[in-house]
Amino acid sequence: MRLGAWPFFGGLLLLALAVGLAAGGDEQVSAAPVVTNVGPRGLKVLHTWLSERGADVRVGRDGLEQIPEDVRTVVIAAPTASPFDDADVKALGALLDRGATVVLLVARQGARQVFAPLAHLRPGPTTPFEPVPLDGAGTTVQVEHQLGPLRGVRELRVAADSAIRVTDEDAVPLTTPPVLWLKPLGRGQLFIAAGADLAENARLDLADNATLWLNLAADGPLWIDETLHAVRTRKTPTVNLWASGLQFLFAAALFVIARGSRLGPPREEPSAPLRSSTEYVEAMARLTQLSRLEPELVEALRRQVRLTLHERLGVSLQLPDGERARELAASLTLSPADAHALFVEPDFLKLSRLVAKLEGRLAGRKDA
């Protein structure tokens, strides 16, 4: 940062802190990175400064599912009171799919696996101390890739503490040391860093931190979500829900009683009708067709026909199929077309029917 800008940002920080302290209300001094915190670790200065510059900055406390569709940037500043659940991950995934930017500042003492469906996080190296007059416990990192909101940002001021590592193959470290990561998801971008260092009151005017937030706010409405900074309470079932549950149990009990009461002696189970041989053959034909074994079975059935004619009618096995068909038609009064089809029909079902007809002729049945 140029030396001439130090008085400007320093005066801005003092002005924002003075306004926050004078306004009173629900403001507080704590270690929570929320917009009502006027202490060094809060985000009051960021919220007030961006609002004064005309940016559309909103604060959400009703859940990530309630974020309006016109929001372009969502900031989640190191929450520790409540863990992320599946609904939170799904909501952020939907935001990224529609092209929003999500800035995830992961709490250092929080679970690193909470965002596994979006990015696999691991503890990173500890950044060394690099004191400056207004920040004796921090360090300055160099920006290697000035992408998107990092345009014009050369340095960032963060805490000299453990960083974070994103193990996804398509995640890109943007700084050296790698304390800020970028992972494209859907049509949006997911920025990941450890701790709320980049947005805290104490470091907003150091290095190029303020430029980063100006760029993010310039893209459209910026949403600072504080849902996970408060402990979520489970809602107790309402009276209507209890009444509906009791009605269901009463109806289920009546159903069990009605089904369990016999109105007379038990009857014997009706016997299933026997299947005809034609149905059996048709079922076997469909099975063989599905199993793609029909050509082999057709040839095997045709060999059996030749052997049966040799044994029952004395038809020589050396005769061609055409001569065999003519003898068969003459001996059993079988139509020449059926006799010829016995040796050329490729369909297993039709051939099976012809064989059944032949067996009927051989057995002397007149209705075959």
Backbone hydrogen bonds, N-H to C=O, Kabsch-Sander energy under -0.5 kcal/mol:
donor,donor_aa,acceptor,acceptor_aa,energy
5,A,2,R,-1.4
6,W,2,R,-0.5
6,W,3,L,-1.0
8,F,4,G,-0.5
9,F,5,A,-2.4
10,G,6,W,-2.7
11,G,7,P,-2.7
12,L,8,F,-2.2
13,L,9,F,-2.5
14,L,10,G,-2.3
15,L,11,G,-2.5
16,A,12,L,-2.5
17,L,13,L,-2.4
18,A,14,L,-2.4
19,V,15,L,-2.7
20,G,16,A,-2.3
21,L,17,L,-2.5
22,A,18,A,-2.3
23,A,19,V,-2.1
24,G,20,G,-1.2
27,E,24,G,-1.2
28,Q,36,T,-2.7
34,V,32,A,-2.0
37,N,34,V,-1.4
38,V,28,Q,-3.1
38,V,36,T,-0.7
39,G,28,Q,-0.6
41,R,30,S,-0.5
42,G,39,G,-1.5
43,L,34,V,-2.7
44,K,37,N,-1.5
47,H,43,L,-2.4
48,T,44,K,-2.7
49,W,45,V,-3.0
50,L,46,L,-2.3
51,S,47,H,-1.9
52,E,48,T,-2.5
53,R,49,W,-1.4
54,G,51,S,-1.6
55,A,50,L,-2.4
57,V,55,A,-1.2
58,R,56,D,-0.5
58,R,222,L,-2.9
60,G,224,I,-2.1
66,Q,63,G,-1.5
67,I,64,L,-1.2
71,V,68,P,-1.1
72,R,221,P,-2.0
73,T,221,P,-1.8
74,V,101,T,-2.8
75,V,223,W,-3.3
76,I,103,V,-2.6
77,A,75,V,-0.6
77,A,225,D,-0.6
78,A,76,I,-1.2
78,A,105,L,-2.6
81,A,228,L,-0.7
82,S,228,L,-1.7
89,V,85,D,-2.0
90,K,86,D,-2.5
91,A,87,A,-2.3
92,L,88,D,-2.4
93,G,89,V,-2.4
94,A,90,K,-2.0
95,L,91,A,-2.0
96,L,92,L,-2.5
97,D,93,G,-2.2
98,R,94,A,-1.4
99,G,96,L,-1.5
100,A,95,L,-2.3
101,T,72,R,-3.0
102,V,189,Q,-2.6
103,V,74,V,-3.3
104,L,102,V,-0.7
104,L,191,F,-3.4
105,L,76,I,-2.8
105,L,103,V,-0.7
106,V,104,L,-0.8
106,V,193,A,-2.7
110,G,107,A,-1.0
114,V,111,A,-0.6
116,A,113,Q,-1.6
118,L,115,F,-1.6
119,A,115,F,-3.7
121,L,112,R,-0.6
121,L,119,A,-0.7
122,R,165,R,-2.7
124,G,163,A,-2.1
127,T,161,D,-2.1
130,E,138,G,-3.0
132,V,135,D,-1.7
135,D,132,V,-1.5
138,G,135,D,-0.7
139,T,158,V,-2.7
141,V,156,L,-2.7
142,Q,176,T,-2.2
143,V,154,R,-2.9
144,E,142,Q,-0.6
144,E,174,L,-2.8
145,H,174,L,-1.3
146,Q,144,E,-0.5
147,L,145,H,-1.8
150,L,147,L,-2.5
151,R,148,G,-1.6
153,V,150,L,-2.2
154,R,152,G,-0.6
156,L,141,V,-2.2
158,V,139,T,-2.5
158,V,156,L,-0.6
160,A,137,A,-2.0
161,D,159,A,-2.1
163,A,125,P,-2.2
165,R,122,R,-3.3
167,T,120,H,-2.4
167,T,165,R,-0.6
171,A,168,D,-1.3
172,V,182,L,-3.0
174,L,180,L,-3.1
175,T,180,L,-0.7
176,T,142,Q,-2.3
179,V,177,P,-1.6
181,W,192,I,-2.6
182,L,172,V,-2.4
183,K,190,L,-2.4
185,L,188,G,-1.7
187,R,96,L,-1.1
188,G,96,L,-0.8
188,G,185,L,-2.3
189,Q,100,A,-1.2
190,L,183,K,-1.9
191,F,102,V,-3.0
191,F,189,Q,-0.6
192,I,181,W,-2.1
193,A,104,L,-2.1
194,A,179,V,-0.6
195,G,106,V,-3.9
199,A,196,A,-1.3
200,E,196,A,-0.9
200,E,197,D,-0.7
201,N,42,G,-1.9
202,A,40,P,-2.1
203,R,200,E,-0.9
204,L,200,E,-1.0
206,L,203,R,-1.5
208,D,155,E,-1.6
209,N,206,L,-2.0
210,A,204,L,-0.7
212,L,208,D,-1.7
213,W,209,N,-1.6
214,L,210,A,-2.2
215,N,211,T,-2.3
216,L,212,L,-1.9
217,A,213,W,-2.4
218,A,214,L,-1.8
219,D,215,N,-0.7
219,D,216,L,-0.8
220,G,217,A,-1.1
222,L,56,D,-3.1
223,W,73,T,-3.3
224,I,58,R,-3.2
224,I,222,L,-0.5
225,D,75,V,-2.4
225,D,223,W,-0.8
226,E,60,G,-3.6
229,H,226,E,-1.1
230,A,227,T,-1.1
242,W,238,T,-2.1
243,A,239,V,-2.6
244,S,240,N,-2.5
245,G,241,L,-2.3
246,L,242,W,-2.4
247,Q,243,A,-2.2
248,F,244,S,-2.2
249,L,245,G,-2.3
250,F,246,L,-2.4
251,A,247,Q,-2.5
252,A,248,F,-2.5
253,A,249,L,-2.2
254,L,250,F,-2.2
255,F,251,A,-2.1
256,V,252,A,-2.2
257,I,253,A,-2.4
258,A,254,L,-2.6
259,R,255,F,-2.5
260,G,256,V,-1.9
261,S,257,I,-1.1
280,Y,276,S,-1.8
281,V,277,S,-2.5
282,E,278,T,-2.7
283,A,279,E,-2.5
284,M,280,Y,-2.4
285,A,281,V,-2.3
286,R,282,E,-2.4
287,L,283,A,-2.2
288,T,284,M,-2.5
289,Q,285,A,-2.1
290,L,286,R,-2.3
291,S,287,L,-1.9
292,R,288,T,-0.5
292,R,289,Q,-0.7
293,L,288,T,-2.0
294,E,288,T,-0.6
297,L,293,L,-2.1
298,V,294,E,-2.8
299,E,295,P,-2.1
300,A,296,E,-2.1
301,L,297,L,-2.6
302,R,298,V,-2.2
303,R,299,E,-2.2
304,Q,300,A,-1.8
305,V,301,L,-1.8
306,R,302,R,-2.1
307,L,303,R,-2.3
308,T,304,Q,-2.5
309,L,305,V,-2.5
310,H,306,R,-1.9
311,E,307,L,-2.2
312,R,308,T,-2.9
313,L,309,L,-1.9
314,G,309,L,-0.6
314,G,310,H,-0.6
315,V,309,L,-1.7
319,L,316,S,-0.8
324,R,320,P,-2.3
325,A,321,D,-2.2
326,R,322,G,-1.8
327,E,323,E,-2.2
328,L,324,R,-2.1
329,A,325,A,-2.3
330,A,326,R,-1.9
331,S,327,E,-2.2
332,L,328,L,-2.1
333,T,329,A,-0.6
334,L,328,L,-0.5
334,L,329,A,-0.6
339,A,335,S,-2.6
340,H,336,P,-2.6
341,A,337,A,-2.2
342,L,338,D,-1.3
343,F,340,H,-1.4
344,V,341,A,-0.7
345,E,341,A,-2.5
351,L,347,D,-2.4
352,S,348,F,-2.3
353,R,349,L,-1.8
354,L,350,K,-2.1
355,V,351,L,-2.4
356,A,352,S,-2.3
357,K,353,R,-2.2
358,L,354,L,-2.4
359,E,355,V,-2.7
360,G,356,A,-1.9
361,R,357,K,-2.0
362,L,358,L,-2.7
363,A,359,E,-2.1
364,G,361,R,-1.2
365,R,360,G,-2.7
368,A,365,R,-0.6
